[in-house]
């Protein structure tokens, strides 16, 4: 889809329809605790595939376990963005 809202075939696509067609993914920084973790949980509960990022590997592992306890799979990316 280009900036005019048209896909390659010239058909106009509404933003909501585009989101329904596409995979929804979220990379959440600062996700090892606090607000970042809660944002990650919110995205995951809304059906997004979530990747959690932070600097503390142990805290990220605990955050991943918290999501797993709710049946949510999350990727973990340790690093400073």
N, C-alpha and C positions, 0 to 999 in steps of 0.2 A: 504494500500500500504506500502510495506517495503522500506528500504533504497536503494534497488536495482532497484526500480521503478516497482516492480511486485505487483499485488494485490493478494489476497488470492487464486485466481484460477490459478495463474501462468502466467496470461496474463500481458504483459508489457503495461504500461499506460504512455503516455506522460504527462508532467507536465501541459501543457495547457488544456488537456482533463480532468485531475484530477480537476483543478480549475473550469472548467465548470460544472462538476458533483457535486461539493461540494458547500455548502452554504458559501457565502463570508461575513465575519464579521470582523469588525475593532473596537478595543478599542483604543481610542485616549486620551492620558493623556494631561493635560494642555489645555483642549479644551474649556475653558470658554471664551477665547478671543485670539486675535492675531494669531500667526502661528498655534497653536493647533486647533483653530476653523477653520481656512482655510484648514488645512489638513483633518479635519472631513468632511467639505463640499466637498472636492475633492473626498474622499472615497464614500460619499453618492451619489454624482452625477455620480460616476462610477458604481453604483448599489450595493454597500456594505450595509449591515445592520450595523448601527453605534451606538456605545455607547460612550458618551462623559463623561470624567472624569475630575474633578478639585476640588479645595477646597472651592470655593466660590459658594454657592448654588444659590444666586440671579443671578450671572453672568452666571451660567450654565442654569438656567431657561430662561434667555434672549437668550442664544445661541440656546437652543432647539426651542424657538419661531422663531428665524431667519430661522432655517431649516424648521420648520413647514410652514412658509410663502412661501417656495418653494415646498411645498407638500412632504417634507421629514420627516419621523418619526424617531426619535432618542431616545434612552434610556439615562438617566442621572444617573451617579454614583458619588455621592459626597463623597470625601475622599482624603486622602494624600497617594499616592502610593510611 
